[in-house]
């Protein structure tokens, strides 16, 4: 005589709520990151293709083009333009349909994503330490920590993929996606804050203010924390943690959506 353990209805609903909250956040993030890709192509891509390298500086804060610095200009161009490629690759990695129906494409986009992520981390370290492309010491430290996390997480994701440990690979790949997206999260986080507070409260032009510091480190630490909460809720056999995590993720999706609107309207749109 066999027995079947049935999942309590409440736990089933909690699992569905968690899954749908994750899908909601991904949809919002995908829309926002698609806008990010579009801005990179329209702003940096067009200027690079047409030879208007000094036009990289039309967007204030950081000088991308420095006359006479051929090596620095080349690395900056590669770093910025490949951000569009790594962002697209990251989004493709998270699509279950591609993993299931096009495993070959999933593997090659994954390899491309991890290799470019590694280059982005190393070139970011070079730009910060050698070229001095940063706004403040605090932002520089945050950049360096993020770059190191990218290298470590990408290494674990690659290692587990080679050993065909697919579940650990999935987890490390998602962690890599979060830290690689730190630049995007920073912009979205800042613009969401500006909209909520109806002004740049706690922000400074060189990003050394208290909220700047919080956002600079939080641009990858907060998403990582939310991701770990989501993983813990997935593993939980109870419904309470799943519901709590779902509510947090929905709130994060709402804030992300607000930040995306602000970023497009105030940070990207005016320079296109």
FENRA-V767325 format. One record per residue. N is the residue number from 1. RES is the residue in three letters. SS is DSSP state (H for helix, E for strand, - for the rest). Layout:
((N;RES;SS) (N;RES;SS))
This chain:
((1;UNK;-) (2;UNK;-) (3;UNK;-) (4;UNK;-) (5;UNK;-) (6;UNK;-) (7;UNK;-) (8;UNK;-) (9;UNK;H) (10;UNK;H) (11;UNK;H) (12;UNK;H) (13;UNK;H) (14;UNK;H) (15;UNK;H) (16;UNK;H) (17;UNK;H) (18;UNK;H) (19;UNK;H) (20;UNK;H) (21;UNK;H) (22;UNK;H) (23;UNK;H) (24;UNK;H) (25;UNK;H) (26;UNK;H) (27;UNK;H) (28;UNK;H) (29;UNK;H) (30;UNK;H) (31;UNK;H) (32;UNK;H) (33;UNK;H) (34;UNK;H) (35;UNK;H) (36;UNK;H) (37;UNK;H) (38;UNK;H) (39;UNK;H) (40;UNK;H) (41;UNK;H) (42;UNK;H) (43;UNK;H) (44;UNK;H) (45;UNK;H) (46;UNK;H) (47;UNK;H) (48;UNK;H) (49;UNK;H) (50;UNK;-) (51;UNK;-) (52;UNK;-) (53;UNK;H) (54;UNK;H) (55;UNK;H) (56;UNK;H) (57;UNK;H) (58;UNK;H) (59;UNK;-) (60;UNK;-) (61;UNK;-) (62;UNK;-) (63;UNK;-) (64;UNK;-) (65;UNK;-) (66;UNK;-) (67;UNK;-) (68;UNK;-) (69;UNK;-) (70;UNK;H) (71;UNK;H) (72;UNK;H) (73;UNK;H) (74;UNK;H) (75;UNK;H) (76;UNK;H) (77;UNK;H) (78;UNK;H) (79;UNK;H) (80;UNK;H) (81;UNK;H) (82;UNK;H) (83;UNK;H) (84;UNK;H) (85;UNK;H) (86;UNK;H) (87;UNK;H) (88;UNK;H) (89;UNK;H) (90;UNK;H) (91;UNK;H) (92;UNK;H) (93;UNK;H) (94;UNK;-) (95;UNK;-) (96;UNK;H) (97;UNK;H) (98;UNK;H) (99;UNK;H) (100;UNK;H) (101;UNK;H) (102;UNK;-) (103;UNK;H) (104;UNK;H) (105;UNK;H) (106;UNK;H) (107;UNK;H) (108;UNK;H) (109;UNK;H) (110;UNK;H) (111;UNK;H) (112;UNK;H) (113;UNK;H) (114;UNK;H) (115;UNK;H) (116;UNK;H) (117;UNK;H) (118;UNK;H) (119;UNK;H) (120;UNK;H) (121;UNK;H) (122;UNK;H) (123;UNK;H) (124;UNK;H) (125;UNK;H) (126;UNK;H) (127;UNK;H) (128;UNK;H) (129;UNK;H) (130;UNK;H) (131;UNK;H) (132;UNK;-) (133;UNK;-) (134;UNK;-) (135;UNK;-) (136;UNK;-) (137;UNK;H) (138;UNK;H) (139;UNK;H) (140;UNK;H) (141;UNK;H) (142;UNK;H) (143;UNK;H) (144;UNK;H) (145;UNK;H) (146;UNK;H) (147;UNK;H) (148;UNK;H) (149;UNK;H) (150;UNK;H) (151;UNK;H) (152;UNK;H) (153;UNK;H) (154;UNK;H) (155;UNK;H) (156;UNK;H) (157;UNK;H) (158;UNK;H) (159;UNK;H) (160;UNK;H) (161;UNK;H) (162;UNK;H) (163;UNK;-) (164;UNK;-) (165;UNK;-) (166;UNK;H) (167;UNK;H) (168;UNK;H) (169;UNK;H) (170;UNK;H) (171;UNK;H) (172;UNK;H) (173;UNK;H) (174;UNK;H) (175;UNK;H) (176;UNK;H) (177;UNK;H) (178;UNK;H) (179;UNK;H) (180;UNK;H) (181;UNK;-) (182;UNK;H) (183;UNK;H) (184;UNK;H) (185;UNK;H) (186;UNK;H) (187;UNK;H) (188;UNK;H) (189;UNK;H) (190;UNK;H) (191;UNK;H) (192;UNK;H) (193;UNK;H) (194;UNK;H) (195;UNK;H) (196;UNK;H) (197;UNK;H) (198;UNK;-) (199;UNK;-) (200;UNK;-) (201;UNK;-) (202;UNK;-) (203;UNK;-) (204;UNK;-) (205;UNK;-) (206;UNK;-) (207;UNK;-) (208;UNK;-) (209;UNK;-) (210;UNK;H) (211;UNK;H) (212;UNK;H) (213;UNK;H) (214;UNK;H) (215;UNK;H) (216;UNK;H) (217;UNK;H) (218;UNK;H) (219;UNK;H) (220;UNK;H) (221;UNK;H) (222;UNK;H) (223;UNK;H) (224;UNK;H) (225;UNK;H) (226;UNK;H) (227;UNK;H) (228;UNK;H) (229;UNK;H) (230;UNK;H) (231;UNK;H) (232;UNK;H) (233;UNK;H) (234;UNK;H) (235;UNK;H) (236;UNK;-) (237;UNK;-) (238;UNK;-) (239;UNK;-) (240;UNK;H) (241;UNK;H) (242;UNK;H) (243;UNK;H) (244;UNK;H) (245;UNK;H) (246;UNK;H) (247;UNK;H) (248;UNK;H) (249;UNK;H) (250;UNK;H) (251;UNK;H) (252;UNK;H) (253;UNK;H) (254;UNK;H) (255;UNK;H) (256;UNK;H) (257;UNK;H) (258;UNK;H) (259;UNK;H) (260;UNK;H) (261;UNK;H) (262;UNK;H) (263;UNK;H) (264;UNK;H) (265;UNK;H) (266;UNK;H) (267;UNK;H) (268;UNK;H) (269;UNK;H) (270;UNK;H) (271;UNK;H) (272;UNK;-))
